[in-house]
Amino acid sequence: MPRWKALPDELDPQVKEFATQLRRLVDRGGLSVAALSDRTGYAKSSWERYLNGRLLAPKGAVVALAEVTGTDPVHLTTMWELAERAWSRSEMRHDMTMEAIRIAQARAALGEFGAPPATSGSASTTAADGGRKPRRAAGAVAMPGIAGPAGVSPTIPPQPTAPDANRREGTGSRGPAAPPPAAPPGGGRRRLSMFLAGVVGVVVVVAAVLFLTGGDGGGKKNQGSGASATPSTGTSSALPAGVKCAGAGCTGKDAEAMGCSGDLVTTAKTVTVGATTLEVRYSRTCGAAWGRITGAAQGDSVRVTAGTTTERGSITATGDTIAYTPMVAVRDAAAAKACATLASGQRGCTG
């Protein structure tokens, strides 16, 4: 049975070649995924995703693999840069495809209303007039915003003033006023339905535009109000690409998932507890620290404390030798303290 699963067919050829090269290096070094995780400091589950093409390995993991296998990091990082560009292009194509689907859905929603049907009365009137537009009666009032049959704006006939009404109702040569012409049956309901269809269409178009642009007016974010995103959301323009939190926003979160590991982390403190190495890991960019134990065994645990905040991690699966705690926000590495408790009962802490 082969050691590696087949890489996904939809992978870009450049990304597939890079993942294949990573597999060759691991095979050449005779490393298991657990041993690779132990030596590089990246989680076993992460390496499984990197080596199976489900996620592009970060540059820090690539450099660590080069060091472990004795490979020239320059050549390997060059391949990584090419794969990273291909991965970005694939994500862009995916985003464009999803956008096209959303536009098609919006158009389909608008098409459900259809065009207003033409009435026989308007066609006969046009034919009788030789194609001329009907003239509006003197004093007629147009109804703005409501389209009448065949595109003609409906009008309201002028209403008589009080003196005119008195003259028509009184005795005289004019006689009683003629009753107003009866409205065609169903005309009011038709105009109302057409008006409502137009309103719904406008609402759907506006909603579709806001959905496609993210509701930010065409991509202009945080302009005009002077406000900027807080570091805890990970959207601040001051953070490097891929970093998703800073300061208090990182507390309780996984360092690798938030982009705080790799090239952005250093080992601030280290101590040996039995056969286990205990470390305080610190990311100045994220303003956070966490505890790590390596060479550990099932049942060993680690915790990190900064002020009144404590986060914990432990090894629960057989064969795992490394464990992390979630992050805690710190002003500098000196504010964090890590402690390890081994399954044998032995304990130790960093200075």
One Martini backbone bead per residue (centre of mass of N, CA, C, O) as a GRO file, in nm:
protein
  351
    1MET     BB    1   0.094   0.037   0.026
    2PRO     BB    2   0.094   0.352  -0.014
    3ARG     BB    3   0.182   0.627   0.168
    4TRP     BB    4   0.049   0.815  -0.044
    5LYS     BB    5  -0.182   1.009  -0.160
    6ALA     BB    6  -0.346   1.137  -0.401
    7LEU     BB    7  -0.354   1.418  -0.553
    8PRO     BB    8  -0.547   1.655  -0.639
    9ASP     BB    9  -0.665   1.734  -0.956
   10GLU     BB   10  -0.718   2.058  -0.900
   11LEU     BB   11  -0.438   2.115  -0.885
   12ASP     BB   12  -0.184   2.293  -0.948
   13PRO     BB   13   0.103   2.203  -1.097
   14GLN     BB   14   0.291   2.368  -0.907
   15VAL     BB   15   0.174   2.259  -0.640
   16LYS     BB   16   0.214   1.957  -0.699
   17GLU     BB   17   0.523   1.967  -0.724
   18PHE     BB   18   0.579   2.072  -0.439
   19ALA     BB   19   0.443   1.843  -0.277
   20THR     BB   20   0.623   1.621  -0.398
   21GLN     BB   21   0.891   1.732  -0.285
   22LEU     BB   22   0.819   1.706   0.011
   23ARG     BB   23   0.786   1.399   0.008
   24ARG     BB   24   1.076   1.331  -0.075
   25LEU     BB   25   1.215   1.452   0.175
   26VAL     BB   26   1.075   1.275   0.383
   27ASP     BB   27   1.166   1.004   0.266
   28ARG     BB   28   1.474   1.058   0.270
   29GLY     BB   29   1.465   1.106   0.597
   30GLY     BB   30   1.276   0.891   0.738
   31LEU     BB   31   0.995   1.030   0.810
   32SER     BB   32   0.749   1.089   1.007
   33VAL     BB   33   0.497   1.294   1.088
   34ALA     BB   34   0.562   1.304   1.388
   35ALA     BB   35   0.867   1.366   1.358
   36LEU     BB   36   0.830   1.622   1.192
   37SER     BB   37   0.677   1.777   1.411
   38ASP     BB   38   0.896   1.760   1.631
   39ARG     BB   39   1.133   1.909   1.459
   40THR     BB   40   0.961   2.176   1.351
   41GLY     BB   41   0.685   2.265   1.530
   42TYR     BB   42   0.459   2.136   1.363
   43ALA     BB   43   0.177   2.002   1.330
   44LYS     BB   44   0.059   1.705   1.226
   45SER     BB   45  -0.203   1.805   1.085
   46SER     BB   46  -0.056   2.010   0.907
   47TRP     BB   47   0.130   1.815   0.748
   48GLU     BB   48  -0.101   1.654   0.622
   49ARG     BB   49  -0.206   1.894   0.454
   50TYR     BB   50   0.054   1.964   0.299
   51LEU     BB   51   0.113   1.664   0.175
   52ASN     BB   52  -0.206   1.654   0.048
   53GLY     BB   53  -0.288   1.951  -0.079
   54ARG     BB   54  -0.493   2.122   0.125
   55LEU     BB   55  -0.230   2.299   0.200
   56LEU     BB   56  -0.011   2.555   0.211
   57ALA     BB   57   0.287   2.588   0.314
   58PRO     BB   58   0.464   2.770   0.504
   59LYS     BB   59   0.769   2.910   0.504
   60GLY     BB   60   0.860   2.808   0.785
   61ALA     BB   61   0.813   2.505   0.726
   62VAL     BB   62   1.009   2.485   0.488
   63VAL     BB   63   1.265   2.565   0.640
   64ALA     BB   64   1.248   2.341   0.854
   65LEU     BB   65   1.266   2.105   0.654
   66ALA     BB   66   1.543   2.176   0.540
   67GLU     BB   67   1.697   2.143   0.808
   68VAL     BB   68   1.618   1.844   0.871
   69THR     BB   69   1.716   1.735   0.562
   70GLY     BB   70   1.959   1.905   0.435
   71THR     BB   71   1.846   2.143   0.262
   72ASP     BB   72   1.836   2.389   0.043
   73PRO     BB   73   1.646   2.670   0.110
   74VAL     BB   74   1.654   2.831  -0.154
   75HIS     BB   75   1.526   2.625  -0.351
   76LEU     BB   76   1.268   2.569  -0.184
   77THR     BB   77   1.163   2.869  -0.170
   78THR     BB   78   1.134   2.902  -0.473
   79MET     BB   79   0.913   2.689  -0.505
   80TRP     BB   80   0.719   2.822  -0.306
   81GLU     BB   81   0.672   3.088  -0.458
   82LEU     BB   82   0.542   2.957  -0.707
   83ALA     BB   83   0.313   2.812  -0.550
   84GLU     BB   84   0.190   3.066  -0.420
   85ARG     BB   85   0.099   3.198  -0.684
   86ALA     BB   86  -0.081   2.966  -0.781
   87TRP     BB   87  -0.267   2.966  -0.536
   88SER     BB   88  -0.371   3.256  -0.573
   89ARG     BB   89  -0.493   3.213  -0.853
   90SER     BB   90  -0.697   2.998  -0.768
   91GLU     BB   91  -0.850   3.176  -0.566
   92MET     BB   92  -0.933   3.390  -0.773
   93ARG     BB   93  -1.096   3.204  -0.957
   94HIS     BB   94  -1.296   3.121  -0.738
   95ASP     BB   95  -1.406   3.405  -0.678
   96MET     BB   96  -1.508   3.462  -0.968
   97THR     BB   97  -1.705   3.227  -0.980
   98MET     BB   98  -1.882   3.312  -0.739
   99GLU     BB   99  -1.958   3.588  -0.856
  100ALA     BB  100  -2.101   3.481  -1.110
  101ILE     BB  101  -2.317   3.325  -0.956
  102ARG     BB  102  -2.442   3.569  -0.809
  103ILE     BB  103  -2.520   3.726  -1.064
  104ALA     BB  104  -2.703   3.507  -1.187
  105GLN     BB  105  -2.901   3.503  -0.948
  106ALA     BB  106  -2.987   3.799  -0.970
  107ARG     BB  107  -3.093   3.785  -1.261
  108ALA     BB  108  -3.302   3.563  -1.211
  109ALA     BB  109  -3.468   3.725  -1.007
  110LEU     BB  110  -3.539   3.953  -1.206
  111GLY     BB  111  -3.670   3.766  -1.437
  112GLU     BB  112  -3.939   3.681  -1.283
  113PHE     BB  113  -4.107   3.945  -1.355
  114GLY     BB  114  -4.076   4.068  -1.617
  115ALA     BB  115  -4.260   4.209  -1.865
  116PRO     BB  116  -4.499   4.418  -1.935
  117PRO     BB  117  -4.797   4.386  -2.066
  118ALA     BB  118  -4.968   4.450  -2.352
  119THR     BB  119  -5.242   4.627  -2.457
  120SER     BB  120  -5.498   4.653  -2.687
  121GLY     BB  121  -5.565   4.952  -2.653
  122SER     BB  122  -5.280   5.071  -2.720
  123ALA     BB  123  -5.257   4.950  -3.008
  124SER     BB  124  -5.509   5.086  -3.136
  125THR     BB  125  -5.428   5.375  -3.081
  126THR     BB  126  -5.165   5.375  -3.247
  127ALA     BB  127  -5.292   5.300  -3.518
  128ALA     BB  128  -5.494   5.539  -3.539
  129ASP     BB  129  -5.249   5.767  -3.507
  130GLY     BB  130  -4.990   5.675  -3.666
  131GLY     BB  131  -4.779   5.669  -3.401
  132ARG     BB  132  -4.880   5.877  -3.218
  133LYS     BB  133  -4.886   6.046  -2.941
  134PRO     BB  134  -5.079   6.107  -2.691
  135ARG     BB  135  -5.249   6.368  -2.580
  136ARG     BB  136  -5.271   6.575  -2.324
  137ALA     BB  137  -5.483   6.703  -2.134
  138ALA     BB  138  -5.585   6.980  -2.017
  139GLY     BB  139  -5.475   6.979  -1.683
  140ALA     BB  140  -5.330   6.732  -1.655
  141VAL     BB  141  -5.200   6.485  -1.424
  142ALA     BB  142  -4.912   6.339  -1.354
  143MET     BB  143  -4.781   6.018  -1.246
  144PRO     BB  144  -4.515   5.968  -1.080
  145GLY     BB  145  -4.355   5.640  -1.104
  146ILE     BB  146  -4.598   5.546  -1.307
  147ALA     BB  147  -4.660   5.305  -1.540
  148GLY     BB  148  -4.829   5.268  -1.813
  149PRO     BB  149  -4.951   5.166  -2.082
  150ALA     BB  150  -4.710   5.148  -2.318
  151GLY     BB  151  -4.543   5.383  -2.148
  152VAL     BB  152  -4.785   5.559  -2.045
  153SER     BB  153  -4.860   5.811  -1.850
  154PRO     BB  154  -5.078   5.852  -1.625
  155THR     BB  155  -5.378   6.044  -1.579
  156ILE     BB  156  -5.557   6.314  -1.428
  157PRO     BB  157  -5.828   6.463  -1.451
  158PRO     BB  158  -5.960   6.754  -1.423
  159GLN     BB  159  -6.096   6.937  -1.166
  160PRO     BB  160  -6.345   7.108  -1.067
  161THR     BB  161  -6.440   7.383  -0.948
  162ALA     BB  162  -6.674   7.522  -0.760
  163PRO     BB  163  -6.807   7.703  -0.979
  164ASP     BB  164  -6.833   7.490  -1.201
  165ALA     BB  165  -7.017   7.300  -1.046
  166ASN     BB  166  -7.251   7.497  -1.011
  167ARG     BB  167  -7.312   7.541  -1.311
  168ARG     BB  168  -7.374   7.237  -1.379
  169GLU     BB  169  -7.607   7.202  -1.156
  170GLY     BB  170  -7.753   7.411  -1.275
  171THR     BB  171  -7.944   7.609  -1.457
  172GLY     BB  172  -7.909   7.585  -1.817
  173SER     BB  173  -7.757   7.535  -2.118
  174ARG     BB  174  -7.567   7.303  -2.025
  175GLY     BB  175  -7.632   7.134  -1.794
  176PRO     BB  176  -7.541   6.853  -1.689
  177ALA     BB  177  -7.280   6.683  -1.604
  178ALA     BB  178  -7.073   6.465  -1.722
  179PRO     BB  179  -6.967   6.174  -1.661
  180PRO     BB  180  -6.704   6.007  -1.596
  181PRO     BB  181  -6.508   5.789  -1.719
  182ALA     BB  182  -6.467   5.466  -1.708
  183ALA     BB  183  -6.268   5.246  -1.590
  184PRO     BB  184  -6.097   4.996  -1.672
  185PRO     BB  185  -6.096   4.683  -1.609
  186GLY     BB  186  -5.815   4.625  -1.398
  187GLY     BB  187  -5.622   4.878  -1.414
  188GLY     BB  188  -5.539   4.927  -1.117
  189ARG     BB  189  -5.418   4.650  -1.060
  190ARG     BB  190  -5.202   4.658  -1.280
  191ARG     BB  191  -5.047   4.908  -1.182
  192LEU     BB  192  -4.985   4.802  -0.901
  193SER     BB  193  -4.826   4.548  -0.986
  194MET     BB  194  -4.611   4.706  -1.148
  195PHE     BB  195  -4.509   4.879  -0.916
  196LEU     BB  196  -4.426   4.647  -0.725
  197ALA     BB  197  -4.227   4.515  -0.922
  198GLY     BB  198  -4.034   4.758  -0.936
  199VAL     BB  199  -3.963   4.772  -0.636
  200VAL     BB  200  -3.850   4.484  -0.607
  201GLY     BB  201  -3.629   4.515  -0.822
  202VAL     BB  202  -3.468   4.737  -0.680
  203VAL     BB  203  -3.410   4.581  -0.419
  204VAL     BB  204  -3.254   4.346  -0.552
  205VAL     BB  205  -3.028   4.516  -0.679
  206VAL     BB  206  -2.921   4.645  -0.421
  207ALA     BB  207  -2.860   4.379  -0.272
  208ALA     BB  208  -2.662   4.268  -0.484
  209VAL     BB  209  -2.453   4.496  -0.467
  210LEU     BB  210  -2.392   4.470  -0.163
  211PHE     BB  211  -2.304   4.173  -0.174
  212LEU     BB  212  -2.068   4.201  -0.388
  213THR     BB  213  -1.922   4.456  -0.219
  214GLY     BB  214  -1.970   4.419   0.105
  215GLY     BB  215  -2.096   4.710   0.186
  216ASP     BB  216  -1.836   4.936   0.094
  217GLY     BB  217  -1.857   5.096  -0.175
  218GLY     BB  218  -1.639   4.936  -0.363
  219GLY     BB  219  -1.394   4.888  -0.135
  220LYS     BB  220  -1.420   5.129   0.076
  221LYS     BB  221  -1.247   5.114   0.362
  222ASN     BB  222  -1.242   5.310   0.631
  223GLN     BB  223  -1.386   5.574   0.514
  224GLY     BB  224  -1.456   5.905   0.657
  225SER     BB  225  -1.456   5.821   0.979
  226GLY     BB  226  -1.149   5.731   1.087
  227ALA     BB  227  -1.176   5.435   1.123
  228SER     BB  228  -1.033   5.134   1.255
  229ALA     BB  229  -0.928   4.837   1.291
  230THR     BB  230  -0.883   4.613   1.522
  231PRO     BB  231  -0.646   4.386   1.619
  232SER     BB  232  -0.849   4.154   1.711
  233THR     BB  233  -0.955   4.100   1.404
  234GLY     BB  234  -0.706   4.106   1.183
  235THR     BB  235  -0.758   4.391   0.981
  236SER     BB  236  -0.517   4.545   1.013
  237SER     BB  237  -0.287   4.722   0.819
  238ALA     BB  238  -0.037   4.661   1.023
  239LEU     BB  239  -0.060   4.375   0.944
  240PRO     BB  240   0.042   4.111   0.814
  241ALA     BB  241   0.005   3.878   0.602
  242GLY     BB  242  -0.201   3.631   0.777
  243VAL     BB  243  -0.263   3.804   1.019
  244LYS     BB  244  -0.550   3.780   1.268
  245CYS     BB  245  -0.398   3.908   1.526
  246ALA     BB  246  -0.380   4.118   1.836
  247GLY     BB  247  -0.326   4.082   2.142
  248ALA     BB  248  -0.623   4.030   2.293
  249GLY     BB  249  -0.726   3.878   2.029
  250CYS     BB  250  -0.532   3.611   2.093
  251THR     BB  251  -0.666   3.509   2.327
  252GLY     BB  252  -0.729   3.158   2.306
  253LYS     BB  253  -0.561   3.110   2.045
  254ASP     BB  254  -0.418   2.977   1.769
  255ALA     BB  255  -0.117   3.043   1.632
  256GLU     BB  256  -0.135   2.912   1.350
  257ALA     BB  257  -0.426   3.008   1.268
  258MET     BB  258  -0.331   3.328   1.315
  259GLY     BB  259  -0.022   3.365   1.200
  260CYS     BB  260   0.213   3.358   1.455
  261SER     BB  261   0.407   3.179   1.323
  262GLY     BB  262   0.704   3.088   1.208
  263ASP     BB  263   0.873   3.384   1.140
  264LEU     BB  264   0.719   3.524   1.413
  265VAL     BB  265   0.885   3.326   1.604
  266THR     BB  266   1.018   3.274   1.937
  267THR     BB  267   1.241   3.163   2.188
  268ALA     BB  268   1.242   3.293   2.511
  269LYS     BB  269   1.213   3.017   2.678
  270THR     BB  270   1.402   2.744   2.850
  271VAL     BB  271   1.343   2.402   2.975
  272THR     BB  272   1.410   2.108   3.160
  273VAL     BB  273   1.175   1.824   3.203
  274GLY     BB  274   1.335   1.581   3.213
  275ALA     BB  275   1.273   1.477   2.873
  276THR     BB  276   1.149   1.765   2.851
  277THR     BB  277   1.073   2.052   2.659
  278LEU     BB  278   1.039   2.386   2.773
  279GLU     BB  279   0.844   2.669   2.634
  280VAL     BB  280   0.850   3.012   2.529
  281ARG     BB  281   0.646   3.152   2.295
  282TYR     BB  282   0.706   3.444   2.070
  283SER     BB  283   0.509   3.725   1.928
  284ARG     BB  284   0.550   4.045   1.841
  285THR     BB  285   0.335   4.098   1.626
  286CYS     BB  286   0.094   3.972   1.816
  287GLY     BB  287   0.138   4.004   2.126
  288ALA     BB  288   0.226   3.691   2.205
  289ALA     BB  289   0.203   3.385   2.404
  290TRP     BB  290   0.330   3.039   2.450
  291GLY     BB  291   0.326   2.700   2.519
  292ARG     BB  292   0.584   2.429   2.498
  293ILE     BB  293   0.616   2.073   2.432
  294THR     BB  294   0.885   1.837   2.390
  295GLY     BB  295   0.932   1.504   2.419
  296ALA     BB  296   0.665   1.385   2.497
  297ALA     BB  297   0.377   1.239   2.662
  298GLN     BB  298   0.117   1.086   2.757
  299GLY     BB  299  -0.018   1.325   3.003
  300ASP     BB  300   0.119   1.568   2.933
  301SER     BB  301   0.155   1.919   3.039
  302VAL     BB  302   0.070   2.271   2.964
  303ARG     BB  303   0.134   2.614   3.075
  304VAL     BB  304   0.029   2.965   3.057
  305THR     BB  305   0.127   3.286   3.209
  306ALA     BB  306  -0.045   3.621   3.225
  307GLY     BB  307  -0.107   3.721   3.502
  308THR     BB  308  -0.452   3.611   3.510
  309THR     BB  309  -0.374   3.437   3.258
  310THR     BB  310  -0.463   3.096   3.149
  311GLU     BB  311  -0.320   2.833   2.949
  312ARG     BB  312  -0.385   2.500   2.803
  313GLY     BB  313  -0.203   2.184   2.743
  314SER     BB  314  -0.206   1.846   2.584
  315ILE     BB  315  -0.144   1.493   2.572
  316THR     BB  316  -0.377   1.239   2.429
  317ALA     BB  317  -0.211   1.093   2.212
  318THR     BB  318  -0.064   0.837   2.080
  319GLY     BB  319   0.265   0.957   1.966
  320ASP     BB  320   0.269   1.222   2.076
  321THR     BB  321   0.532   1.502   2.146
  322ILE     BB  322   0.345   1.764   2.113
  323ALA     BB  323   0.250   2.081   2.279
  324TYR     BB  324   0.004   2.340   2.313
  325THR     BB  325  -0.100   2.654   2.379
  326PRO     BB  326  -0.269   2.902   2.391
  327MET     BB  327  -0.283   3.233   2.382
  328VAL     BB  328  -0.127   3.530   2.529
  329ALA     BB  329  -0.122   3.848   2.620
  330VAL     BB  330   0.173   4.060   2.570
  331ARG     BB  331   0.426   4.296   2.587
  332ASP     BB  332   0.636   4.065   2.664
  333ALA     BB  333   0.810   3.777   2.726
  334ALA     BB  334   0.853   3.827   3.041
  335ALA     BB  335   0.529   3.798   3.110
  336ALA     BB  336   0.582   3.492   3.064
  337LYS     BB  337   0.482   3.158   3.195
  338ALA     BB  338   0.598   2.821   3.199
  339CYS     BB  339   0.445   2.491   3.260
  340ALA     BB  340   0.514   2.146   3.359
  341THR     BB  341   0.327   1.825   3.362
  342LEU     BB  342   0.391   1.507   3.422
  343ALA     BB  343   0.284   1.183   3.443
  344SER     BB  344   0.504   1.126   3.680
  345GLY     BB  345   0.489   1.428   3.847
  346GLN     BB  346   0.671   1.613   3.718
  347ARG     BB  347   0.802   1.952   3.757
  348GLY     BB  348   0.813   2.276   3.568
  349CYS     BB  349   0.967   2.607   3.506
  350THR     BB  350   1.018   2.901   3.403
  351GLY     BB  351   1.185   3.198   3.496
   0.00000   0.00000   0.00000
